[in-house]
Amino acid sequence: MPEGHTIHRAARDHHRIFAGKQLTISSPQGRFAEGAALLSGRQCSCVEAFGKHLIYHFDHSDVLHIHLGLFGRIRKHKLPETEPKGAVRVRLVGDTHVIDINGPTICQILPRQEFLRLINRIGPDVLRSDANPDLVFNRISKSKAPIGRLIMDQSVMAGIGNIYRSEILWRQSIHPETPGSAISRDMFDRIWNDAKELLAIGVKHNAIITTNTNPRAKSRYRERVNIFAKTICPTCKGAIRRFEISGRRAYLCETCQPLTG
């Protein structure tokens, strides 16, 4: 599943090419044909992200709500239009670019009130300037659930996925099974600030980079991480433990991340 930086990167790019433009919208696959017909020809006012939710705002206060889920994919290319690749749920065409979205878990039109209810269910997003970390800490500090589950709960803290979870907690020497109630304000601030920094790097480079080495310039490269899907800790050279939290894989160095609390 794409992590928060991917959706924020898409929102930034799509806002740049679509904001203030009249869009032609279709559903080559056919599953969103009715919704596409309602939006086509209308002006897109802005595009933004809330955690892993991609939101296109249109005139008359309607929004197009996209959640890619596990298998969704976004493709962007310049005009002219080409034949859709695969089952394209929705195609958005501006005056310079085409956006195709394949296989999203959610693709729906929301009126204003439903949109507001949606964003009220989403926790503060580390990449948004209006995020309030105090709300996140208040929820974490009152919970006995493990911090590794809480920071991936999108209703608590939005945008963090599997890879960032393992990497951030390792970087901050925090065991993922530490109860939320045992997380001090200082520990939480380190988690929040590291997440904010790392996801911003992810938006900039369109890749997950959690190592302290400088990314290569002017090149396309894969994720660069410390312990996720690794076997040896780069700091202590001890074994990395793989286990599951709520059915999702997590990674841990028990030497560098001792369990307390």
Legacy VTK file of the C-alpha trace (Angstrom):
# vtk DataFile Version 3.0
C-alpha trace
ASCII
DATASET POLYDATA
POINTS 261 float
0.000 0.000 0.000
1.404 3.438 -0.881
2.543 5.395 2.159
1.638 8.998 2.859
4.506 10.572 0.958
3.294 8.965 -2.290
-0.171 10.499 -1.949
1.203 13.919 -1.002
3.552 13.796 -3.967
0.604 12.987 -6.249
-1.503 15.780 -4.709
1.303 18.291 -5.219
1.876 17.281 -8.836
-1.815 17.055 -9.724
-2.596 20.407 -8.103
0.079 22.028 -10.230
-1.394 20.744 -13.504
-5.120 20.745 -12.676
-5.904 23.609 -10.262
-8.176 26.156 -11.915
-8.615 23.961 -14.998
-11.711 22.446 -16.532
-11.231 18.690 -16.627
-12.565 16.003 -18.923
-13.223 12.924 -16.814
-14.066 9.429 -17.974
-14.045 5.844 -16.734
-12.430 3.661 -19.421
-13.116 0.599 -17.290
-16.749 1.645 -16.857
-17.065 1.143 -13.085
-17.036 4.899 -12.385
-18.943 5.975 -15.491
-21.800 7.674 -13.636
-19.501 9.616 -11.331
-17.205 10.610 -14.183
-20.170 11.991 -16.138
-21.170 14.148 -13.145
-17.694 15.679 -12.814
-16.587 15.944 -16.436
-16.479 19.506 -17.746
-16.267 21.031 -14.287
-13.411 23.082 -12.867
-10.963 21.536 -10.391
-10.196 24.111 -7.717
-7.422 22.256 -5.896
-5.965 18.842 -5.083
-4.807 17.860 -1.607
-3.933 14.862 0.542
-5.088 13.760 3.974
-2.898 10.850 5.000
-3.448 8.200 2.336
-6.560 9.882 0.903
-6.267 11.882 -2.327
-8.877 14.620 -2.734
-9.784 16.549 -5.897
-11.993 19.574 -5.156
-14.483 20.721 -7.803
-16.871 23.622 -8.127
-20.174 23.373 -6.243
-18.220 21.830 -3.315
-18.124 18.247 -4.612
-14.909 16.269 -4.204
-13.483 13.202 -5.911
-12.164 10.921 -3.170
-9.467 8.393 -4.076
-7.859 5.796 -1.809
-5.450 3.516 -3.638
-5.545 0.689 -1.110
-3.139 -2.195 -1.638
-3.212 -2.397 -5.417
-4.145 1.038 -6.748
-1.812 2.850 -9.099
-1.540 6.339 -10.573
-0.068 7.103 -13.997
0.639 10.605 -15.313
1.632 11.532 -18.834
1.484 14.505 -21.145
-1.091 14.970 -23.862
-2.027 13.676 -26.357
-4.087 10.897 -24.815
-2.994 7.323 -25.339
-4.891 4.051 -24.959
-5.537 3.185 -21.289
-3.209 0.597 -19.755
-5.119 -1.985 -17.797
-8.434 -1.368 -16.055
-8.425 2.413 -15.627
-11.157 3.301 -13.128
-10.954 7.037 -13.754
-9.117 9.210 -16.285
-8.678 12.939 -15.666
-7.611 15.088 -18.602
-6.531 18.722 -18.317
-5.021 20.995 -20.932
-1.514 19.524 -20.657
-1.644 16.147 -18.855
-3.610 12.944 -18.389
-3.954 11.162 -15.043
-5.058 7.508 -15.016
-5.980 5.780 -11.761
-6.104 1.980 -11.790
-7.548 -0.277 -9.121
-8.288 2.110 -6.252
-10.067 0.730 -3.208
-12.169 3.918 -3.086
-13.210 6.091 -6.024
-16.265 8.162 -5.176
-17.844 11.600 -5.263
-18.479 13.177 -1.869
-20.649 16.211 -1.182
-19.247 18.791 1.226
-20.714 17.368 4.441
-19.549 13.827 3.718
-16.083 15.139 2.895
-15.943 16.926 6.261
-16.993 13.734 8.045
-14.227 11.865 6.215
-11.433 14.219 7.231
-12.707 14.312 10.802
-12.157 10.553 10.943
-8.557 10.868 9.755
-5.876 11.551 12.353
-3.458 14.484 12.110
-1.207 14.117 9.063
2.485 14.814 9.685
2.838 16.358 6.216
0.036 18.884 6.598
0.755 22.343 7.981
-2.540 22.280 9.900
-1.718 19.045 11.769
-1.896 19.198 15.557
0.550 16.732 17.162
-1.007 17.340 20.599
-4.115 15.465 19.446
-1.978 12.476 18.475
-0.059 12.417 21.756
-3.259 12.661 23.788
-4.652 9.559 22.084
-1.385 7.602 22.267
-0.758 8.421 25.934
-4.196 7.081 26.911
-3.839 3.798 25.039
-2.422 0.450 26.117
-2.032 -0.603 22.473
1.562 -0.938 21.181
3.087 2.161 19.632
3.821 0.141 16.482
0.076 -0.307 15.990
-0.909 3.208 17.030
1.280 5.126 14.592
-0.122 3.052 11.720
-3.707 3.630 12.833
-4.806 6.256 10.317
-7.413 7.582 12.749
-4.623 8.336 15.237
-1.737 9.499 13.031
-2.157 9.662 9.272
0.312 8.762 6.555
2.600 6.226 8.240
2.847 2.810 6.604
4.743 -0.413 7.163
8.174 0.729 6.065
8.159 4.090 7.815
6.872 2.481 11.021
9.809 0.103 11.361
12.336 2.686 10.251
11.165 5.539 12.497
10.942 3.412 15.630
14.389 1.948 14.961
15.871 5.401 14.372
14.400 6.573 17.684
15.395 3.412 19.622
11.784 2.637 20.534
10.481 -0.932 20.705
7.317 -1.228 18.576
5.564 -3.223 21.307
5.954 -0.418 23.864
2.475 0.505 25.140
1.249 3.914 24.066
0.786 4.874 27.716
4.535 4.328 28.260
5.494 6.764 25.489
6.710 10.007 27.051
6.153 13.384 25.437
9.831 13.502 24.499
9.634 10.077 22.839
6.495 11.083 20.966
8.034 14.355 19.774
10.995 12.412 18.402
8.639 10.057 16.548
6.550 12.934 15.154
9.499 15.075 14.077
11.326 12.160 12.485
8.174 11.124 10.609
7.672 14.679 9.401
11.261 14.905 8.158
11.365 11.479 6.506
8.031 11.799 4.726
9.047 15.237 3.431
12.179 13.616 1.986
9.931 10.943 0.469
7.780 13.588 -1.227
10.828 15.389 -2.582
12.537 12.303 -4.023
9.449 10.134 -4.646
11.068 7.307 -2.703
11.372 6.126 0.886
14.810 7.170 2.142
15.531 6.682 5.823
19.311 6.318 5.816
21.519 9.266 6.675
23.501 9.076 3.457
22.737 11.764 0.906
20.487 10.646 -1.960
22.033 10.511 -5.383
21.151 13.499 -7.518
19.352 13.372 -10.858
18.660 9.666 -10.795
15.753 7.284 -10.176
16.402 4.828 -7.390
14.626 2.451 -5.067
13.948 2.858 -1.355
16.979 3.119 0.922
16.248 1.850 4.417
18.033 0.669 7.555
16.217 -2.422 8.861
13.019 -3.016 6.884
13.309 -6.408 5.139
16.921 -6.625 6.367
18.565 -9.370 8.425
21.394 -7.460 10.135
21.190 -4.206 12.117
23.517 -1.593 10.583
24.369 -0.195 14.044
25.015 -3.172 16.341
25.334 -5.882 13.646
22.847 -8.003 15.553
20.006 -9.987 14.012
16.851 -8.192 12.912
13.645 -9.805 14.177
10.650 -9.998 11.854
7.184 -10.323 13.370
3.615 -9.141 12.814
1.588 -6.326 14.321
-2.111 -6.541 13.483
-1.330 -8.789 10.550
1.304 -6.488 9.041
5.005 -7.283 9.019
7.332 -5.272 11.225
11.070 -5.319 11.859
12.989 -4.765 15.067
16.488 -4.785 16.530
15.972 -5.873 20.138
19.441 -4.641 21.091
18.971 -1.114 19.751
15.267 -0.988 20.666
14.911 -2.458 24.175
11.363 -2.937 25.448
10.486 -0.698 28.407
7.239 0.308 30.099
LINES 1 262
261 0 1 2 3 4 5 6 7 8 9 10 11 12 13 14 15 16 17 18 19 20 21 22 23 24 25 26 27 28 29 30 31 32 33 34 35 36 37 38 39 40 41 42 43 44 45 46 47 48 49 50 51 52 53 54 55 56 57 58 59 60 61 62 63 64 65 66 67 68 69 70 71 72 73 74 75 76 77 78 79 80 81 82 83 84 85 86 87 88 89 90 91 92 93 94 95 96 97 98 99 100 101 102 103 104 105 106 107 108 109 110 111 112 113 114 115 116 117 118 119 120 121 122 123 124 125 126 127 128 129 130 131 132 133 134 135 136 137 138 139 140 141 142 143 144 145 146 147 148 149 150 151 152 153 154 155 156 157 158 159 160 161 162 163 164 165 166 167 168 169 170 171 172 173 174 175 176 177 178 179 180 181 182 183 184 185 186 187 188 189 190 191 192 193 194 195 196 197 198 199 200 201 202 203 204 205 206 207 208 209 210 211 212 213 214 215 216 217 218 219 220 221 222 223 224 225 226 227 228 229 230 231 232 233 234 235 236 237 238 239 240 241 242 243 244 245 246 247 248 249 250 251 252 253 254 255 256 257 258 259 260
